[in-house]
C-alpha cells in the first residue's frame, strides 16, 4: 500500500470528498492565516518580567504543534491550535500584572485550567458548565477582550498615549510610529477585504519592512538567541499564599478556554459540514482533549492557554476536510522557529526612543510592527455582539458593562466581574430571578465579597 493510500485509509480523505492536494493546501493556508501568533505571542508575554522572548517563541511553536498534531491525528479534524488572543493578554496584564503573580505562578494557573478542561473532556460534563453563563455574557466577553486588545494596539502603535488631565489622549499622528501603525492597519484591512490568506502576517511583515526602511524601527543591536528560561518553571507555592486571587485567575482561564473552544468548534464544524441537524460534533471529546493537552503542554513550556483557532476556517474554505490538513499546519509550527530573527525585529520595543528614558515615570511600550495586527484582531472579535438582545435591558446592560469596564478599567477580570454581578442584580430587580443559574448567583456574591475585601 502506497503512502497516498495509507493516508487516505487513516484520514478518510476520499470519503470526506477531499484530495491530498486540497489537504496540503488547506493546512498551509491555515498556518499562513494564523502564523501572526508566532510574532504576537512572544511580544506580549516577554513584557512580563522574567519571560525571555526567545523562550516564549519556542514555547508557542512547540505547544501549537503538539496540540495541532493531536487534533489532526487523534480527533482527525482540520482544525489548528495556538495560544489564544485574549488569554495571552489576561496572562500578561491581569494575572502577572494587576494580580502580581510571577510568571512561574501564572504558568501553574494555566496548567490547572488545562487539567480542569482535561477532566471535563473525560467525564463529558462540558455542556452543563457552559449552561451556567448567560448568552449575553458569552457574546460580550470575547468582544470586550477584543476592545481591550485593540486599545493596547493603539497604545503600542503610539496613536494614543498617557495624559495627566484625561488619562489618555491622541498622540501626535505626524510622528513615525503612529503613521506606520495606520499604514499597517489599513494594509491588513485591505488584504482582509480581498480575502488574502495570511493577510495579518503579510501586514506585519510589510509594516516592519517599511519601518526599517524609514528608520522608524531600528535594526536590533544584539543578535537573536534562543533560550528555555520559561520551560518547566511552574511555581505552585505562590498560589497557596495568594489563594483567593489564584482561584479567580484559574476560573477565568478555565471559563474563557471552555467557551472559546465550544464556540469555535461548533462554528468550524458547521462550516466543514461535520455538524448535522442534531447540532452535535462527532468526536467532540477528542477535539476538547486536543485543546486541553495543548494548554497543559504550553504551561510546561512557558506560554498561555492553547485553543482552536477560528482562522482554521480559511483552510476549510481552501478544501481541507480531514486531520491531514492539521498535521501539515502542525509541521509548519515546528519549522516556525527558523523565522526567529525576523520575529525579533518585529517584536522589539521602541518606546524608549520616542518617549525617552525617565526613571521616575512608567515605561510606555511601543511595538508599531505588531500594533496593526492587534487592532485588526480586536475588530475580528466584535461579531458576537450582534447576538446580544439590546432591546432587553436585563441582557443588554450586563453586556455593555462587560465591554465598558474591561476597556476603560483596563482589566479583563473587572469587565467579566461587572457583567456577572450586574446580570444577577438586574434580573433580580426585574423580577426574573429564575433566569439566572443558581451557581451564577453564588459567583456574583463571591465577586462582590472580593471587592468588599479589596476595599
Secondary structure, 3 states (H helix, E strand, C coil): CCHHHHHHHHHCCCCCCCCHHHHHHHHHHHHHHHCHHHHHHHHHHCCCCCCCHHHHHHHHHHHHHHHHHHHHHHHCCCCCEEECCCHHHHHHHHHHHHCCCCHHHHHHHHHHHHHHHHHHHHHCCHHHHHCCCCHHHHHHHHHHHHHHHHHHHHHHCCCEEEECCCEEEECCCCCHHHHHHHHHHHHHHHHHHCCCCCHHHHHHHHHHHHHHHCCCCCCCCCCCCCCCCCCCCCCCHHHHHCHHHHHHHHHHHHHHHHHHHHHHHHHHHHHHCCCCCCCCCCCHHHHHHHHHHHHHHHHHHCCCCEEECCCHHHHHHCCCCCHHHHHHHHHHHHHHHHHHHHHHHHCCCCHHHHHCCCCCCCCCCCCHHHHHHHHHHHHHCCHHHHHCCCCCHHHHHHHHHHHHHHHHCCCHHHHHHHHHHHHHHHHHHCCCHHHCCHHHHHHHHHHHHHHHHHC
